[in-house]
Amino acid sequence: MNGKDRGLSTSYSSPGQNDGGSGRHAGRQADLHISQDAKLDGRMMNSMPTLEHREKQPHAKLSEKSGGTSGEAYTQTHTRTMGAANKGEDEEFEYYWQEYPADGSFLARLDWAFDICSTFRMTGWNWAIRCLPPYEVPPRTADGHQLPLSSLPNRSEEGYTRSPSRRHFFLKRLFVNVIPSYILVDLCAVLMMQDPYFIVGPTDDLPLPPHLAAMHPALLSLRRTSLSLLGVLSALHLVFNSGALCLCLLFPPVLGFRAHPWHLPTVSGSFAQVLDRGLAGFWGAWWHQTFRFGFEAPARWLRLGPRGAIAVAFLQSGLLHAAGSYSTVPDSRWWEPPLFFLLAGLGVQLQRWLVSRVLPLLLGLAPRGLVARGAPPRWACRLGNLAFVLAWLQATSWPLLDDFGRCGLWLFEPVPVSLFRALGYGPPGDRRVWRYDSGFLARWYSGKHWWDSGIGL
């Protein structure tokens, strides 16, 4: 393989189209079945549908097959069963790997190139990030029929899940993710605007409200860290899940099977990863893995070991956030976000060292009856992991959070309608329920030079 292959494509044919003008479909159907056999034999064939049938045969993608060749992709064949030829209801799908159409048209190759650039987690490619549920060809029964997608596991070890149907996907994403995130984001925005720290960053020039001024500095710092973490987490879930809902509901006519819920796994993994693995589980499994593929690629190319890969990944994450800080209008300290992420990588290594070297020594000093078989109970391990994660984040998050305040990040209106302001909460001078005024809309900005002009947000 040349490492340029991806996910699923669809082709449609009905039972009566076996000759004449339909010979083109019948021929493609034969190619699709051959490609399935070729995949099972370890070979690949190019069965990319032609561009003029894009709407009837939308491309759809499946992701990494464990142990698969780099760059492979699934193809989906859409046929109707003989008994349902006149009903138009019962449908049958077949899935197999598909090659990159190296000899295809420019638009066909552009479609693949756009897909790989816009799919951050590589869902639909066999090099998808490892934490997602496995994307494999559904097995076949004894009579040769391929089982549906629901026969495959829809949950990964890290806790990422995918929905088997659009109805399940819609209900879960809307009522479990989007609506709660909307409420939490609105609540965080109201609470943050009471604290000058979230408006201008760390400063002693502005007085605190009485209820904040009376707090102990340690409690005030804990409040700010907790609000920031909750605000970032709920905002990410609101944006990502709202986008997934839009893709699933509005874009199937354009994207085809690529807009199916099967290609839209959950944003984050299970919180049990944090309890069982500590800081490594926090960043490597539970937190969103949107940029994981890009962060891992340089380490793979450089053939770095685990420690080097961790350092490179956190360095890239720091530089990404530094770019956002540097490009903001207010004066910021762009070097502080990389400091936070470098400390995060250091924390992962430190916790591993403590668990592998220090903890056994402490257990050896403990009374024999206190710890059975030389290992603490699971609840104690989980409690220790959670305590370390919370303590490390509280102690090291200030570089990132301080810079968020300086950049004015929290001044961005996250929701169009504020429920809590409608209930009378929020600063007395800012209780507008509708939050998107004319200043929120994009507009043209004219600078002194042409390179200073553009669309302002």
Residue pairs with C-beta under 8 A, 6 or more apart in sequence:
1 44
1 69
1 70
1 71
1 72
1 99
2 71
2 100
2 102
3 70
3 71
4 71
4 99
4 100
4 102
4 112
5 44
5 71
5 72
5 73
5 97
5 98
5 99
5 100
5 125
5 126
6 61
6 71
6 72
6 73
6 98
6 100
6 112
6 115
6 116
6 124
6 125
7 59
7 60
7 61
7 62
7 63
7 73
7 74
7 75
7 98
7 115
7 123
7 124
7 125
7 258
7 263
8 59
8 60
8 61
8 62
8 73
8 74
8 75
8 76
8 95
8 98
8 124
8 257
8 258
9 47
9 48
9 49
9 57
9 58
9 59
9 60
9 75
9 76
9 98
10 49
10 56
10 57
10 58
10 59
10 60
10 75
10 76
10 77
10 78
10 256
10 257
11 25
11 28
11 29
11 32
11 49
11 53
11 57
11 75
11 76
11 77
11 78
12 25
12 53
12 56
12 57
12 78
12 79
13 22
13 25
13 26
13 28
13 29
13 79
13 80
14 79
14 80
14 85
15 80
15 82
15 85
16 22
16 85
17 25
17 26
18 26
19 26
28 47
28 49
29 77
29 79
31 45
31 47
32 47
32 75
32 77
32 94
32 96
33 77
33 94
34 45
34 47
35 44
35 45
35 47
35 75
35 96
35 97
35 98
36 94
36 96
36 137
38 44
38 45
39 72
39 96
39 97
39 137
44 69
44 72
44 97
44 99
45 99
46 98
46 99
46 100
46 101
46 102
46 103
46 104
47 75
47 98
47 99
48 98
48 99
48 101
48 104
48 108
49 57
49 59
50 108
51 104
51 105
51 107
51 108
55 253
57 78
57 256
58 252
58 254
58 255
58 256
58 257
58 258
59 111
59 115
59 255
59 256
59 257
59 258
60 74
60 76
60 124
60 255
60 256
60 257
60 258
60 260
60 263
61 73
61 74
61 115
61 119
61 123
61 124
61 125
61 257
61 258
61 263
62 73
62 74
62 95
62 123
62 124
62 135
62 262
62 263
63 121
63 122
63 123
63 124
63 125
63 126
63 127
63 128
63 132
63 135
63 263
64 122
64 125
64 126
64 127
64 128
64 129
64 130
64 132
64 134
64 135
65 72
65 97
65 126
65 134
65 135
65 136
65 137
66 134
66 136
68 97
68 126
69 126
70 126
70 127
71 100
71 125
71 126
71 127
72 97
72 98
72 99
72 125
72 126
73 97
73 98
73 99
73 100
73 124
73 125
73 126
74 95
74 96
74 97
74 98
74 124
74 135
74 137
75 95
75 96
75 97
75 98
76 93
76 94
76 95
76 257
77 93
77 94
77 95
77 96
78 91
78 92
78 93
79 91
79 92
79 94
80 88
80 90
80 91
80 92
81 90
81 91
81 92
83 90
84 90
84 91
93 146
93 148
93 149
94 146
95 137
95 138
95 146
95 149
96 137
97 126
97 137
100 109
100 112
101 108
101 109
101 112
102 109
115 124
115 258
116 122
116 125
119 125
120 290
120 291
120 293
120 294
121 128
121 129
121 132
121 265
121 289
121 290
121 292
121 293
122 128
122 129
122 293
123 132
123 135
123 263
123 264
123 265
124 258
124 263
126 135
127 293
128 135
128 293
129 289
129 292
129 293
129 296
131 156
131 158
131 160
131 269
131 284
131 285
131 289
131 292
132 156
132 160
132 162
132 265
133 152
133 153
133 154
133 155
133 156
133 160
133 161
133 162
133 265
134 152
134 153
134 156
135 152
136 152
137 146
138 146
138 147
138 148
138 149
138 151
138 152
139 146
139 147
139 151
140 146
140 147
141 147
149 164
149 262
150 164
154 161
154 162
154 163
154 164
155 161
156 269
158 269
158 270
158 273
158 285
158 286
159 266
159 268
159 269
159 270
159 271
159 272
159 273
159 285
159 286
160 265
160 266
160 268
160 269
161 265
161 266
162 261
162 262
162 263
162 264
162 265
162 266
163 169
163 172
163 173
163 261
163 262
163 264
164 261
164 262
165 261
166 248
166 249
166 260
166 261
168 261
169 248
169 261
169 264
170 245
170 248
170 249
173 241
173 244
173 245
174 245
177 237
177 238
177 241
177 267
178 237
178 238
178 241
178 242
178 245
180 234
181 234
181 235
181 237
181 238
181 241
182 238
182 415
183 419
184 230
184 231
184 234
185 231
185 234
185 235
185 238
185 414
185 415
186 414
186 415
186 418
186 419
186 420
187 420
188 227
188 230
188 231
188 234
189 231
189 410
189 413
189 414
189 415
189 418
190 418
190 420
190 421
190 425
190 426
191 227
192 198
192 199
192 227
192 231
192 410
193 199
193 410
193 426
193 427
193 430
194 209
194 212
194 427
195 208
195 209
195 212
195 224
196 203
196 206
196 207
196 208
197 203
197 224
197 405
198 224
198 227
198 405
198 410
199 206
199 405
199 408
199 410
199 411
200 206
200 405
200 406
200 408
201 402
201 403
201 404
201 405
201 406
201 407
202 402
202 405
202 406
207 213
212 220
212 223
215 223
221 394
221 398
222 394
224 401
225 393
225 394
225 397
225 401
228 397
228 401
228 404
229 393
229 397
231 410
235 414
236 267
236 288
237 267
237 268
238 414
240 267
240 288
240 290
241 267
244 264
244 267
247 255
247 259
247 264
248 259
248 260
248 261
248 264
251 259
252 259
252 260
257 263
267 288
268 286
268 287
268 288
269 285
269 286
269 289
270 285
270 286
271 286
273 281
273 282
273 284
273 285
273 286
274 281
274 282
274 286
274 385
274 386
274 389
275 281
275 382
275 385
275 386
276 381
276 382
276 385
277 284
277 285
277 385
278 351
278 355
278 384
278 385
278 388
278 389
279 344
279 347
279 348
279 351
279 388
279 389
279 392
280 348
280 351
280 352
281 385
282 389
283 344
283 348
291 316
291 317
291 320
292 313
294 316
295 312
295 313
295 316
295 317
296 309
296 313
298 312
298 316
299 308
299 309
299 312
299 313
300 309
302 308
302 312
304 312
307 349
310 345
310 348
310 349
311 345
313 345
314 341
314 342
314 344
314 345
315 338
315 341
315 342
315 345
317 341
318 337
318 338
318 339
318 340
318 341
318 342
319 338
321 337
321 338
321 340
321 341
321 400
322 334
322 335
322 337
322 338
323 334
324 337
324 407
325 332
325 333
325 334
325 336
325 337
325 403
325 407
326 332
326 334
328 407
328 408
329 408
330 406
330 407
330 408
331 406
332 403
332 406
332 407
333 399
333 402
333 403
333 406
334 403
336 399
336 400
336 402
336 403
337 399
337 400
337 403
339 399
340 396
340 397
340 398
340 399
340 400
341 400
343 396
343 399
344 392
344 396
347 392
347 396
351 385
351 388
351 392
354 388
360 374
363 371
363 374
363 375
363 376
364 374
376 384
404 410
413 435
413 436
413 440
415 435
416 434
416 435
416 436
417 433
417 434
417 435
418 426
418 432
418 433
418 435
420 426
421 430
421 431
421 432
421 433
422 433
424 431
425 431
442 455
442 456
442 457
443 455
443 456
444 453
444 454
444 455
444 456
445 453
445 454
445 455
445 456
446 452
446 453
447 453
